[in-house]
Amino acid sequence: MTEGLKLRDIDAQRPQEFLRCAEIASESEIGKRYGFSAAGLAAKMKAGVEAGAMVIVAETEGDEGLIDAGHIKGFAWVDPKGAFGSSPYLKLIAVDPSLRGSGAGTILLAEFERRTASIGRVWTLLVSDFNDKAAVFYQRHGYERAGFLPDFAIQGVGEILMLKRRGNDGG
Ligand SMILES: CC(C)(COP(=O)(O)OP(=O)(O)OC[C@H]1O[C@@H](n2cnc3c(N)ncnc32)[C@H](O)[C@@H]1OP(=O)(O)O)[C@@H](O)C(=O)NCCC(=O)NCCS
């Protein structure tokens, strides 16, 4: 199902690409729960890229250049040393609902790991305690629970710290 998708870095000169990614995230369950605004999230992503983060986008081939960036179907926002200044941190990943369950998240996660394989000793991410589906997705790909941060981003929601050691491909 992912044959028609290709990965690339976000085009930092095209604000509509940040907005499109931010819309995908803000319309998801986590976006609703955290009350992300698409414009606010887009601005944070852009500032992150300017400070050295990567936003990898998955887009449908053949539709490149659409003004509204609607060809972008998912993204991974990566801070290469975001965990304690030493290990790669997957800050946010989201896939358009029309494509969920078809492998787009898997290829974005693999690209995060490929791009940061020489940094630190583990890959890291946080998953909200209500987001069971995402936690299962990460476990399947070799991530293990390593800690719990109560009330970390918002009051009443805990964040599960997950780590993946090099060479652990799950299963
Ligand atoms: C988590 C997410 C990025 C995975 O991307 P994806 O393209 O659906 O993932 P894949 O197709 O590669 O893998 C599918 C697996 O993801 C998991 N999954 C997580 N959330 C899912 C969802 N909302 N719908 C379908 N599958 C989901 C399931 O375990 C699924 O396994 P299954 O196909 O055997 O049921 C995506 O579902 C998403 O955007 N969720 C909303 C945003 C979010 O919660 N991001 C994580 C923040 S920590």
The ligand as an SDF file (V2000), in Angstrom:
LIG
                    3D

 48 50  0  0  0  0  0  0  0  0999 V2000
    0.4490    6.1110   14.9250 C   0  0  0  0  0  0  0  0  0  0  0  0
    0.4510    6.3510   13.4050 C   0  0  0  0  0  0  0  0  0  0  0  0
    1.4920    7.4030   13.0500 C   0  0  0  0  0  0  0  0  0  0  0  0
    0.8130    5.0350   12.7150 C   0  0  0  0  0  0  0  0  0  0  0  0
    0.7980    5.2550   11.3090 O   0  0  0  0  0  0  0  0  0  0  0  0
    0.0980    4.1980   10.3290 P   0  0  0  0  0  0  0  0  0  0  0  0
    0.3940    4.6260    8.9380 O   0  0  0  0  0  0  0  0  0  0  0  0
   -1.3200    4.0310   10.7190 O   0  0  0  0  0  0  0  0  0  0  0  0
    0.9380    2.8960   10.7200 O   0  0  0  0  0  0  0  0  0  0  0  0
    1.1740    1.5690    9.8810 P   0  0  0  0  0  0  0  0  0  0  0  0
    0.1290    1.4330    8.8330 O   0  0  0  0  0  0  0  0  0  0  0  0
    2.5830    1.5030    9.4620 O   0  0  0  0  0  0  0  0  0  0  0  0
    0.9710    0.5030   11.0130 O   0  0  0  0  0  0  0  0  0  0  0  0
   -0.3650    0.2170   11.4270 C   0  0  0  0  0  0  0  0  0  0  0  0
   -0.4020   -0.0750   12.8810 C   0  0  0  0  0  0  0  0  0  0  0  0
   -0.3700    1.1700   13.5830 O   0  0  0  0  0  0  0  0  0  0  0  0
   -1.2050    1.0810   14.7160 C   0  0  0  0  0  0  0  0  0  0  0  0
   -2.0980    2.2180   14.7180 N   0  0  0  0  0  0  0  0  0  0  0  0
   -1.9550    3.2250   15.6250 C   0  0  0  0  0  0  0  0  0  0  0  0
   -2.9180    4.1110   15.4860 N   0  0  0  0  0  0  0  0  0  0  0  0
   -3.6970    3.6860   14.4590 C   0  0  0  0  0  0  0  0  0  0  0  0
   -4.8730    4.2110   13.8400 C   0  0  0  0  0  0  0  0  0  0  0  0
   -5.4370    5.3270   14.2960 N   0  0  0  0  0  0  0  0  0  0  0  0
   -5.4190    3.5290   12.7980 N   0  0  0  0  0  0  0  0  0  0  0  0
   -4.8220    2.3790   12.3420 C   0  0  0  0  0  0  0  0  0  0  0  0
   -3.7160    1.8510   12.8960 N   0  0  0  0  0  0  0  0  0  0  0  0
   -3.1620    2.4960   13.9480 C   0  0  0  0  0  0  0  0  0  0  0  0
   -1.8820   -0.2420   14.7090 C   0  0  0  0  0  0  0  0  0  0  0  0
   -1.1540   -1.0480   15.6190 O   0  0  0  0  0  0  0  0  0  0  0  0
   -1.6910   -0.7450   13.3010 C   0  0  0  0  0  0  0  0  0  0  0  0
   -1.5220   -2.1180   13.2920 O   0  0  0  0  0  0  0  0  0  0  0  0
   -2.6040   -3.0280   12.4660 P   0  0  0  0  0  0  0  0  0  0  0  0
   -2.5560   -2.5320   11.0490 O   0  0  0  0  0  0  0  0  0  0  0  0
   -2.0990   -4.4210   12.6260 O   0  0  0  0  0  0  0  0  0  0  0  0
   -3.9040   -2.7540   13.1420 O   0  0  0  0  0  0  0  0  0  0  0  0
   -0.9400    6.8150   12.8890 C   0  0  0  0  0  0  0  0  0  0  0  0
   -1.8970    5.8750   13.1970 O   0  0  0  0  0  0  0  0  0  0  0  0
   -1.4030    8.1940   13.3690 C   0  0  0  0  0  0  0  0  0  0  0  0
   -1.1830    9.1890   12.6890 O   0  0  0  0  0  0  0  0  0  0  0  0
   -2.0680    8.2690   14.5400 N   0  0  0  0  0  0  0  0  0  0  0  0
   -2.5590    9.5550   15.0320 C   0  0  0  0  0  0  0  0  0  0  0  0
   -1.4380   10.4620   15.5160 C   0  0  0  0  0  0  0  0  0  0  0  0
   -0.6670    9.7960   16.6570 C   0  0  0  0  0  0  0  0  0  0  0  0
   -1.2430    9.2790   17.6070 O   0  0  0  0  0  0  0  0  0  0  0  0
    0.6830    9.8280   16.5470 N   0  0  0  0  0  0  0  0  0  0  0  0
    1.5560    9.2460   17.5520 C   0  0  0  0  0  0  0  0  0  0  0  0
    1.9770   10.2860   18.5260 C   0  0  0  0  0  0  0  0  0  0  0  0
    3.0020    9.5880   19.8330 S   0  0  0  0  0  0  0  0  0  0  0  0
  1  2  1  0
  2  3  1  0
  2  4  1  0
  2 36  1  0
  4  5  1  0
  5  6  1  0
  6  7  2  0
  6  8  1  0
  6  9  1  0
  9 10  1  0
 10 11  2  0
 10 12  1  0
 10 13  1  0
 13 14  1  0
 14 15  1  0
 15 16  1  0
 15 30  1  0
 16 17  1  0
 17 18  1  0
 17 28  1  0
 18 19  1  0
 18 27  1  0
 19 20  2  0
 20 21  1  0
 21 22  1  0
 21 27  2  0
 22 23  1  0
 22 24  2  0
 24 25  1  0
 25 26  2  0
 26 27  1  0
 28 29  1  0
 28 30  1  0
 30 31  1  0
 31 32  1  0
 32 33  2  0
 32 34  1  0
 32 35  1  0
 36 37  1  0
 36 38  1  0
 38 39  2  0
 38 40  1  0
 40 41  1  0
 41 42  1  0
 42 43  1  0
 43 44  2  0
 43 45  1  0
 45 46  1  0
 46 47  1  0
 47 48  1  0
M  END
$$$$
